[in-house]
Amino acid sequence: MDTRLYDEPPKRKKGQRGRPRKYGRKYTPKRIAHLKRSMVTLPLYGKEQEVRYRSKVLMAHFLGGRLVRVVWCEFKSESGHWKKAHLLLS
């Protein structure tokens, strides 16, 4: 699946010429890494599990530019290592 995510386009200035932008700046892994990371303990799968996540409202290109809440979440394994980040959209 194509996961191109963008900020909302900037507001047009008065008297600005040309077609208005559909999308703002693209979200790259580097920009995602700068988002605030939160950590919580949740009851998942019958036990307490540590989860850390980053969240932002962005425009999804593959949904026609619709605004969605995007959450990158990582779960802690039983060995104490953080698993690969998963992408959730709502």
Secondary structure as GFF3:
##gff-version 3
##sequence-region A 1 90
A	DSSP	beta_strand	5	6	.	.	.	ID=ss1
A	DSSP	alpha_helix	29	33	.	.	.	ID=ss2
A	DSSP	beta_strand	38	44	.	.	.	ID=ss3
A	DSSP	beta_strand	47	60	.	.	.	ID=ss4
A	DSSP	three_ten_helix	61	63	.	.	.	ID=ss5
A	DSSP	beta_strand	66	75	.	.	.	ID=ss6
A	DSSP	beta_strand	86	89	.	.	.	ID=ss7
###
